Amino acid sequence: AMMAANICAGTLKAGIQVKSLEKKGVPAYAAAQQYEPFKTTIIKQNFRSGNYLYFMLPGVLLTVFQQVMMLGLALSFASEFENGTFKDLVSKTTNVFELLLVKITPYLLMSIFIYALYYGFSILYRMPIEIEGFAFWGSTILFLLSVSFLGTLVSIAIPTQLKATEILMVIATPSFILSGFTWPLSQMPAWVVSIANCIPLTHYLQIFRTLVIEKGSTDLILDSILGLASITLVTSLLSILLLQYKIHKMKKEISN
């Protein structure tokens, strides 16, 4: 918008000067070479999203955070299957919720440290982040759960560590571009938008941008919260069902 305004103003000034010179008898080709270029000085105030420190840093850090969690959780059950230690887990407990809790809890605790680290970055770079209300922290919990269950689901479904890691890398790597944080989803094909909506980061970055950068109200992020809740619900149910099947299968092998 600012570039377009400069072009319009510059064109208008050039046209006025050229016409003024022509009226004084200056030939058109000479008048077109004698007008002064239009110069402007633009000062941006209260436009935080135009600052790359506010724009790029949170997006990159949250992308890295999602990728770290997914890569860690990719090994949670896949390593047990590949190393043959899943039998030991089943012999200790067959409670699906207990097994999931044991695998996911360390990463949830790690996330507290990472968020504290990111807040330290905001202080170091003199970029105060003002976070208010339950909406942001509630959506953050949903984001952590959705990422955790997504990584756990792939880890349960894929019995090898390498394959599970590769699949989650394919999901996590392009998520920053597909999330709509750097390029609007409205300008992407419908099939790309469908894929982007299946990635937790897409909804969470929208919430972060609306609440933290744009200082928007909670009603503007209801769709994003619903998206995170849907991913969490679907991935958690599939993880429970698939893990229950794996436990049942292992119990048969032990009994035989």
URHU-V895152 format. One record per residue. OMEGA is omega in degrees with one decimal (NA if undefined). Layout:
BEGIN
OMEGA
OMEGA
END
This chain:
BEGIN
179.8
178.2
180.0
178.5
178.0
-179.8
-179.9
-179.6
179.6
178.9
179.3
-179.2
179.6
179.9
179.4
-178.6
179.4
179.5
178.5
178.6
179.0
179.1
178.0
177.3
178.6
178.9
-175.4
-177.8
178.8
-179.9
-179.7
-179.1
-173.0
-178.0
-179.2
178.8
-179.1
-178.4
177.9
172.5
-175.5
177.0
-179.4
177.7
177.2
179.6
-168.8
-177.5
176.3
179.1
-176.7
177.0
177.2
-173.0
-172.2
-172.7
179.2
-179.4
-179.7
-178.1
179.7
175.3
178.1
-179.4
178.2
-178.3
178.9
-179.9
-178.9
-179.0
177.3
-179.0
177.2
-178.1
-171.3
179.1
-179.7
178.8
177.9
179.1
-175.0
-178.7
178.4
-178.6
178.7
177.8
179.1
177.9
-178.5
179.5
179.8
178.8
176.3
178.7
-177.0
-176.9
178.7
179.2
178.7
180.0
179.8
-177.1
-172.9
-174.1
179.5
-179.3
174.9
176.9
177.7
-178.4
177.7
177.9
-178.4
177.6
176.3
177.4
179.1
177.2
175.1
175.8
-178.7
177.6
-179.3
-179.0
178.4
-179.6
-176.1
178.3
-179.3
-178.1
-177.6
170.9
-178.8
-173.9
-176.9
-176.9
175.1
177.4
177.1
176.9
177.1
178.5
179.8
179.9
-179.4
177.6
-178.4
-178.3
176.1
177.6
179.0
179.6
178.7
-179.7
178.7
-175.7
-177.5
-172.4
179.6
-176.6
-176.9
-178.4
179.1
178.3
-179.6
-179.6
-179.7
174.4
178.3
179.2
-171.3
-172.3
-178.1
-171.9
-179.1
179.4
-176.2
-174.0
-176.9
-179.1
-179.5
-179.7
-172.9
178.6
-179.8
-179.8
179.7
175.5
-175.9
-177.6
176.5
178.2
179.0
177.6
-178.2
-179.1
177.3
-179.4
-177.9
-176.2
179.9
-177.7
-175.8
177.9
175.5
177.6
-179.9
-178.4
-177.4
-174.0
-172.0
-175.5
-175.4
180.0
-179.2
-178.7
-175.0
-177.1
179.5
-176.6
-177.1
178.9
179.6
176.8
177.4
177.7
177.7
179.7
179.5
178.7
179.7
-177.7
-177.1
-177.4
179.2
178.8
178.9
178.2
-179.8
-177.9
-177.9
179.0
176.8
176.9
179.5
178.7
179.3
179.3
-179.7
179.2
176.3
179.7
-180.0
-179.0
178.8
NA
END
